Amino acid sequence: MTIDTDQDLINLQIIGKIVATTLKAMMNHAEPGMTTGELDLIGKQLLDKYEANSAPKVTYGFPAYTCISVNEEAAHGIPGERILQPGDIVNIDVSAEKNGYFADTGGTFVMPPSNPLKDRLIHSTQLALTKACEYASAGKKLNGIGKAIQSVAKQKGFKIIKNLCGHGVGRGLHEEPREIAGYFIPQDKRTLKEGMVIAVEPFLSTKSQFVSEMEDGWTLTGQPDNMSAQFEHTMVITKNKPILLTRC
């Protein structure tokens, strides 16, 4: 969507804060021995508290309230009986709707103990998102977001998962502009416009450039022993720095 009124921004800020608060709480409460299903219920309780609805559930019938992906899983993992173990790489993606407005956020962490490679992967993915946010302003080419992410990945020695990407958001979970790539596509001539609402989410990995859907119809995984990380912000494009709706 593109923001038309002050009320649009207010409502987006409300749902942005809700998903950011929910993500932070879930990350803080995660501990070894907990199932991903139990962690998901923490997210559900918070969304219920704020009278917000799980966006993947209401939009696509996703069988849980948040997406929790562990280790070999890169995205869209279904919370359930999987038990979190020390050393696991855990990604949580929280998206929700309130009063007809949507926001989307995500983050990755390691269940202690970590190791230097996992720490570097997570730090590099955070940096890629930061650089993409610093770039994004009205009038610039949309493909510069992917170029900023690609530059960090190359510098840090990681790959980009090419079939996972950012997207427009606001009045729905996935809107125009669709497929905001996490790598540079010279042919993409689209331009960022003032008031545009987008979700930017770099996916960096150790081995895989593509992920495949598992038999459950949702979970996306790379090649065996691949590790990946994702961080995501929903933002409003301005003439200067974007408004980060999901910063907590």
KOLFIDO-578556 format. One record per residue (C-alpha): x, y, z; residue in one letter; residue number from 1. Coordinates in pm, whole numbers, plus 50000, padded with zeros to 5 digits. Layout:
BEGIN
r xx->X | yy->Y | zz->Z | resn->A | resi->NUM
...
//
This chain:
BEGIN
r xx->50000 | yy->50000 | zz->50000 | resn->M | resi->1
r xx->50088 | yy->50364 | zz->49983 | resn->T | resi->2
r xx->49999 | yy->50580 | zz->50282 | resn->I | resi->3
r xx->49724 | yy->50828 | zz->50202 | resn->D | resi->4
r xx->49638 | yy->50974 | zz->50544 | resn->T | resi->5
r xx->49786 | yy->51036 | zz->50887 | resn->D | resi->6
r xx->49551 | yy->50770 | zz->51020 | resn->Q | resi->7
r xx->49709 | yy->50515 | zz->50787 | resn->D | resi->8
r xx->50045 | yy->50580 | zz->50948 | resn->L | resi->9
r xx->49903 | yy->50567 | zz->51300 | resn->I | resi->10
r xx->49737 | yy->50231 | zz->51237 | resn->N | resi->11
r xx->50051 | yy->50089 | zz->51076 | resn->L | resi->12
r xx->50257 | yy->50205 | zz->51373 | resn->Q | resi->13
r xx->50016 | yy->50028 | zz->51607 | resn->I | resi->14
r xx->50036 | yy->49691 | zz->51432 | resn->I | resi->15
r xx->50409 | yy->49737 | zz->51374 | resn->G | resi->16
r xx->50467 | yy->49778 | zz->51746 | resn->K | resi->17
r xx->50250 | yy->49474 | zz->51821 | resn->I | resi->18
r xx->50445 | yy->49237 | zz->51597 | resn->V | resi->19
r xx->50779 | yy->49378 | zz->51713 | resn->A | resi->20
r xx->50682 | yy->49338 | zz->52080 | resn->T | resi->21
r xx->50559 | yy->48985 | zz->52015 | resn->T | resi->22
r xx->50879 | yy->48885 | zz->51836 | resn->L | resi->23
r xx->51097 | yy->49027 | zz->52113 | resn->K | resi->24
r xx->50899 | yy->48845 | zz->52383 | resn->A | resi->25
r xx->50914 | yy->48514 | zz->52198 | resn->M | resi->26
r xx->51290 | yy->48543 | zz->52151 | resn->M | resi->27
r xx->51335 | yy->48629 | zz->52518 | resn->N | resi->28
r xx->51122 | yy->48335 | zz->52638 | resn->H | resi->29
r xx->51278 | yy->48068 | zz->52416 | resn->A | resi->30
r xx->51481 | yy->47811 | zz->52608 | resn->E | resi->31
r xx->51617 | yy->47458 | zz->52558 | resn->P | resi->32
r xx->51357 | yy->47189 | zz->52622 | resn->G | resi->33
r xx->51068 | yy->47404 | zz->52504 | resn->M | resi->34
r xx->50879 | yy->47290 | zz->52195 | resn->T | resi->35
r xx->50828 | yy->47524 | zz->51905 | resn->T | resi->36
r xx->50454 | yy->47479 | zz->51963 | resn->G | resi->37
r xx->50489 | yy->47612 | zz->52318 | resn->E | resi->38
r xx->50685 | yy->47909 | zz->52188 | resn->L | resi->39
r xx->50417 | yy->47975 | zz->51928 | resn->D | resi->40
r xx->50151 | yy->47987 | zz->52201 | resn->L | resi->41
r xx->50343 | yy->48270 | zz->52368 | resn->I | resi->42
r xx->50306 | yy->48458 | zz->52041 | resn->G | resi->43
r xx->49936 | yy->48374 | zz->52024 | resn->K | resi->44
r xx->49876 | yy->48501 | zz->52377 | resn->Q | resi->45
r xx->50040 | yy->48833 | zz->52297 | resn->L | resi->46
r xx->49854 | yy->48878 | zz->51971 | resn->L | resi->47
r xx->49530 | yy->48802 | zz->52156 | resn->D | resi->48
r xx->49623 | yy->49053 | zz->52428 | resn->K | resi->49
r xx->49664 | yy->49326 | zz->52167 | resn->Y | resi->50
r xx->49352 | yy->49214 | zz->51976 | resn->E | resi->51
r xx->49554 | yy->49136 | zz->51665 | resn->A | resi->52
r xx->49517 | yy->48843 | zz->51427 | resn->N | resi->53
r xx->49789 | yy->48613 | zz->51297 | resn->S | resi->54
r xx->49840 | yy->48724 | zz->50936 | resn->A | resi->55
r xx->49952 | yy->48389 | zz->50790 | resn->P | resi->56
r xx->49659 | yy->48217 | zz->50960 | resn->K | resi->57
r xx->49391 | yy->48461 | zz->50837 | resn->V | resi->58
r xx->49548 | yy->48507 | zz->50493 | resn->T | resi->59
r xx->49662 | yy->48157 | zz->50401 | resn->Y | resi->60
r xx->49523 | yy->47923 | zz->50665 | resn->G | resi->61
r xx->49869 | yy->47860 | zz->50814 | resn->F | resi->62
r xx->49834 | yy->47592 | zz->51085 | resn->P | resi->63
r xx->49991 | yy->47803 | zz->51364 | resn->A | resi->64
r xx->50016 | yy->48164 | zz->51475 | resn->Y | resi->65
r xx->50380 | yy->48241 | zz->51393 | resn->T | resi->66
r xx->50645 | yy->48080 | zz->51173 | resn->C | resi->67
r xx->50930 | yy->47916 | zz->51366 | resn->I | resi->68
r xx->51214 | yy->47765 | zz->51163 | resn->S | resi->69
r xx->51500 | yy->47571 | zz->51322 | resn->V | resi->70
r xx->51845 | yy->47482 | zz->51184 | resn->N | resi->71
r xx->51799 | yy->47336 | zz->50834 | resn->E | resi->72
r xx->51462 | yy->47513 | zz->50804 | resn->E | resi->73
r xx->51496 | yy->47857 | zz->50644 | resn->A | resi->74
r xx->51137 | yy->47985 | zz->50656 | resn->A | resi->75
r xx->50770 | yy->47906 | zz->50716 | resn->H | resi->76
r xx->50843 | yy->47635 | zz->50973 | resn->G | resi->77
r xx->50528 | yy->47504 | zz->51142 | resn->I | resi->78
r xx->50550 | yy->47517 | zz->51523 | resn->P | resi->79
r xx->50478 | yy->47182 | zz->51684 | resn->G | resi->80
r xx->50649 | yy->46906 | zz->51881 | resn->E | resi->81
r xx->51007 | yy->46989 | zz->51782 | resn->R | resi->82
r xx->51211 | yy->47048 | zz->52098 | resn->I | resi->83
r xx->51457 | yy->47336 | zz->52102 | resn->L | resi->84
r xx->51811 | yy->47220 | zz->52173 | resn->Q | resi->85
r xx->52129 | yy->47402 | zz->52281 | resn->P | resi->86
r xx->52307 | yy->47535 | zz->51973 | resn->G | resi->87
r xx->51994 | yy->47552 | zz->51755 | resn->D | resi->88
r xx->51959 | yy->47841 | zz->51511 | resn->I | resi->89
r xx->51601 | yy->47963 | zz->51553 | resn->V | resi->90
r xx->51415 | yy->48200 | zz->51324 | resn->N | resi->91
r xx->51082 | yy->48351 | zz->51427 | resn->I | resi->92
r xx->50863 | yy->48538 | zz->51180 | resn->D | resi->93
r xx->50569 | yy->48733 | zz->51323 | resn->V | resi->94
r xx->50310 | yy->48900 | zz->51103 | resn->S | resi->95
r xx->49970 | yy->49020 | zz->51213 | resn->A | resi->96
r xx->49663 | yy->49227 | zz->51127 | resn->E | resi->97
r xx->49468 | yy->49480 | zz->51333 | resn->K | resi->98
r xx->49194 | yy->49713 | zz->51211 | resn->N | resi->99
r xx->49265 | yy->49613 | zz->50850 | resn->G | resi->100
r xx->49639 | yy->49695 | zz->50864 | resn->Y | resi->101
r xx->49925 | yy->49444 | zz->50843 | resn->F | resi->102
r xx->50290 | yy->49441 | zz->50954 | resn->A | resi->103
r xx->50560 | yy->49176 | zz->50924 | resn->D | resi->104
r xx->50884 | yy->49123 | zz->51115 | resn->T | resi->105
r xx->51136 | yy->48850 | zz->51189 | resn->G | resi->106
r xx->51459 | yy->48769 | zz->51365 | resn->G | resi->107
r xx->51709 | yy->48490 | zz->51419 | resn->T | resi->108
r xx->51905 | yy->48386 | zz->51725 | resn->F | resi->109
r xx->52113 | yy->48095 | zz->51852 | resn->V | resi->110
r xx->52008 | yy->47891 | zz->52153 | resn->M | resi->111
r xx->52329 | yy->47901 | zz->52363 | resn->P | resi->112
r xx->52596 | yy->47790 | zz->52322 | resn->P | resi->113
r xx->52673 | yy->47946 | zz->51984 | resn->S | resi->114
r xx->52990 | yy->47936 | zz->51776 | resn->N | resi->115
r xx->53181 | yy->48194 | zz->51566 | resn->P | resi->116
r xx->53021 | yy->48090 | zz->51234 | resn->L | resi->117
r xx->52666 | yy->48114 | zz->51367 | resn->K | resi->118
r xx->52740 | yy->48447 | zz->51533 | resn->D | resi->119
r xx->52893 | yy->48583 | zz->51212 | resn->R | resi->120
r xx->52595 | yy->48464 | zz->51007 | resn->L | resi->121
r xx->52349 | yy->48638 | zz->51236 | resn->I | resi->122
r xx->52552 | yy->48958 | zz->51262 | resn->H | resi->123
r xx->52598 | yy->48970 | zz->50885 | resn->S | resi->124
r xx->52224 | yy->48927 | zz->50820 | resn->T | resi->125
r xx->52144 | yy->49205 | zz->51066 | resn->Q | resi->126
r xx->52400 | yy->49424 | zz->50891 | resn->L | resi->127
r xx->52247 | yy->49344 | zz->50551 | resn->A | resi->128
r xx->51907 | yy->49462 | zz->50675 | resn->L | resi->129
r xx->52062 | yy->49776 | zz->50822 | resn->T | resi->130
r xx->52235 | yy->49862 | zz->50493 | resn->K | resi->131
r xx->51914 | yy->49798 | zz->50298 | resn->A | resi->132
r xx->51722 | yy->50029 | zz->50531 | resn->C | resi->133
r xx->51988 | yy->50299 | zz->50499 | resn->E | resi->134
r xx->51955 | yy->50283 | zz->50122 | resn->Y | resi->135
r xx->51576 | yy->50285 | zz->50094 | resn->A | resi->136
r xx->51434 | yy->50628 | zz->50013 | resn->S | resi->137
r xx->51190 | yy->50776 | zz->49764 | resn->A | resi->138
r xx->51316 | yy->50811 | zz->49408 | resn->G | resi->139
r xx->51580 | yy->50538 | zz->49430 | resn->K | resi->140
r xx->51569 | yy->50215 | zz->49233 | resn->K | resi->141
r xx->51404 | yy->49930 | zz->49421 | resn->L | resi->142
r xx->51677 | yy->49689 | zz->49308 | resn->N | resi->143
r xx->51927 | yy->49887 | zz->49516 | resn->G | resi->144
r xx->51784 | yy->49710 | zz->49822 | resn->I | resi->145
r xx->51903 | yy->49378 | zz->49682 | resn->G | resi->146
r xx->52234 | yy->49533 | zz->49583 | resn->K | resi->147
r xx->52293 | yy->49650 | zz->49940 | resn->A | resi->148
r xx->52215 | yy->49304 | zz->50078 | resn->I | resi->149
r xx->52429 | yy->49133 | zz->49815 | resn->Q | resi->150
r xx->52724 | yy->49358 | zz->49897 | resn->S | resi->151
r xx->52718 | yy->49257 | zz->50264 | resn->V | resi->152
r xx->52675 | yy->48887 | zz->50184 | resn->A | resi->153
r xx->52972 | yy->48893 | zz->49948 | resn->K | resi->154
r xx->53191 | yy->49084 | zz->50190 | resn->Q | resi->155
r xx->53109 | yy->48846 | zz->50477 | resn->K | resi->156
r xx->53137 | yy->48526 | zz->50272 | resn->G | resi->157
r xx->52773 | yy->48414 | zz->50278 | resn->F | resi->158
r xx->52521 | yy->48316 | zz->50012 | resn->K | resi->159
r xx->52177 | yy->48469 | zz->49953 | resn->I | resi->160
r xx->51865 | yy->48253 | zz->49939 | resn->I | resi->161
r xx->51730 | yy->48380 | zz->49608 | resn->K | resi->162
r xx->51377 | yy->48239 | zz->49615 | resn->N | resi->163
r xx->51287 | yy->48414 | zz->49940 | resn->L | resi->164
r xx->51228 | yy->48788 | zz->49919 | resn->C | resi->165
r xx->51067 | yy->49098 | zz->50060 | resn->G | resi->166
r xx->50732 | yy->49240 | zz->49952 | resn->H | resi->167
r xx->50479 | yy->49516 | zz->49979 | resn->G | resi->168
r xx->50258 | yy->49507 | zz->50287 | resn->V | resi->169
r xx->49999 | yy->49720 | zz->50464 | resn->G | resi->170
r xx->49642 | yy->49642 | zz->50366 | resn->R | resi->171
r xx->49737 | yy->49279 | zz->50311 | resn->G | resi->172
r xx->50025 | yy->49054 | zz->50407 | resn->L | resi->173
r xx->50169 | yy->49041 | zz->50055 | resn->H | resi->174
r xx->50106 | yy->49332 | zz->49818 | resn->E | resi->175
r xx->50277 | yy->49529 | zz->49543 | resn->E | resi->176
r xx->50563 | yy->49571 | zz->49501 | resn->P | resi->177
r xx->50601 | yy->49195 | zz->49500 | resn->R | resi->178
r xx->50930 | yy->49005 | zz->49505 | resn->E | resi->179
r xx->51174 | yy->49258 | zz->49644 | resn->I | resi->180
r xx->51482 | yy->49048 | zz->49578 | resn->A | resi->181
r xx->51762 | yy->49012 | zz->49828 | resn->G | resi->182
r xx->52018 | yy->49033 | zz->49548 | resn->Y | resi->183
r xx->52081 | yy->49273 | zz->49259 | resn->F | resi->184
r xx->51863 | yy->49232 | zz->48949 | resn->I | resi->185
r xx->51974 | yy->49492 | zz->48691 | resn->P | resi->186
r xx->51658 | yy->49446 | zz->48481 | resn->Q | resi->187
r xx->51431 | yy->49552 | zz->48770 | resn->D | resi->188
r xx->51347 | yy->49914 | zz->48688 | resn->K | resi->189
r xx->51092 | yy->49974 | zz->48964 | resn->R | resi->190
r xx->51132 | yy->50284 | zz->49180 | resn->T | resi->191
r xx->51070 | yy->50341 | zz->49550 | resn->L | resi->192
r xx->50793 | yy->50595 | zz->49605 | resn->K | resi->193
r xx->50717 | yy->50818 | zz->49901 | resn->E | resi->194
r xx->50458 | yy->50660 | zz->50132 | resn->G | resi->195
r xx->50517 | yy->50308 | zz->49998 | resn->M | resi->196
r xx->50497 | yy->50038 | zz->50267 | resn->V | resi->197
r xx->50734 | yy->49745 | zz->50224 | resn->I | resi->198
r xx->50884 | yy->49456 | zz->50419 | resn->A | resi->199
r xx->51255 | yy->49397 | zz->50361 | resn->V | resi->200
r xx->51393 | yy->49060 | zz->50474 | resn->E | resi->201
r xx->51741 | yy->48942 | zz->50376 | resn->P | resi->202
r xx->51807 | yy->48568 | zz->50399 | resn->F | resi->203
r xx->52177 | yy->48483 | zz->50423 | resn->L | resi->204
r xx->52302 | yy->48125 | zz->50433 | resn->S | resi->205
r xx->52616 | yy->47915 | zz->50456 | resn->T | resi->206
r xx->52549 | yy->47681 | zz->50160 | resn->K | resi->207
r xx->52215 | yy->47718 | zz->49984 | resn->S | resi->208
r xx->52101 | yy->47971 | zz->49725 | resn->Q | resi->209
r xx->51758 | yy->47812 | zz->49693 | resn->F | resi->210
r xx->51516 | yy->47642 | zz->49930 | resn->V | resi->211
r xx->51256 | yy->47373 | zz->49865 | resn->S | resi->212
r xx->50916 | yy->47305 | zz->50017 | resn->E | resi->213
r xx->50885 | yy->47007 | zz->50248 | resn->M | resi->214
r xx->50604 | yy->46753 | zz->50244 | resn->E | resi->215
r xx->50408 | yy->46954 | zz->50501 | resn->D | resi->216
r xx->50338 | yy->47209 | zz->50226 | resn->G | resi->217
r xx->50486 | yy->47501 | zz->50421 | resn->W | resi->218
r xx->50837 | yy->47456 | zz->50559 | resn->T | resi->219
r xx->51122 | yy->47566 | zz->50330 | resn->L | resi->220
r xx->51464 | yy->47403 | zz->50364 | resn->T | resi->221
r xx->51801 | yy->47424 | zz->50193 | resn->G | resi->222
r xx->52056 | yy->47152 | zz->50134 | resn->Q | resi->223
r xx->52162 | yy->46929 | zz->50427 | resn->P | resi->224
r xx->52357 | yy->47109 | zz->50700 | resn->D | resi->225
r xx->52276 | yy->47450 | zz->50556 | resn->N | resi->226
r xx->52242 | yy->47728 | zz->50812 | resn->M | resi->227
r xx->52050 | yy->48046 | zz->50741 | resn->S | resi->228
r xx->51936 | yy->48364 | zz->50912 | resn->A | resi->229
r xx->51665 | yy->48620 | zz->50841 | resn->Q | resi->230
r xx->51586 | yy->48963 | zz->50982 | resn->F | resi->231
r xx->51290 | yy->49170 | zz->50868 | resn->E | resi->232
r xx->51144 | yy->49518 | zz->50909 | resn->H | resi->233
r xx->50823 | yy->49669 | zz->50780 | resn->T | resi->234
r xx->50890 | yy->50028 | zz->50678 | resn->M | resi->235
r xx->50739 | yy->50335 | zz->50517 | resn->V | resi->236
r xx->50944 | yy->50495 | zz->50241 | resn->I | resi->237
r xx->51010 | yy->50869 | zz->50279 | resn->T | resi->238
r xx->51229 | yy->51125 | zz->50105 | resn->K | resi->239
r xx->51495 | yy->51054 | zz->50366 | resn->N | resi->240
r xx->51535 | yy->50755 | zz->50600 | resn->K | resi->241
r xx->51244 | yy->50510 | zz->50607 | resn->P | resi->242
r xx->51010 | yy->50493 | zz->50904 | resn->I | resi->243
r xx->51080 | yy->50155 | zz->51063 | resn->L | resi->244
r xx->50743 | yy->50039 | zz->51192 | resn->L | resi->245
r xx->50877 | yy->49721 | zz->51352 | resn->T | resi->246
r xx->51174 | yy->49859 | zz->51545 | resn->R | resi->247
r xx->51135 | yy->49767 | zz->51911 | resn->C | resi->248
//
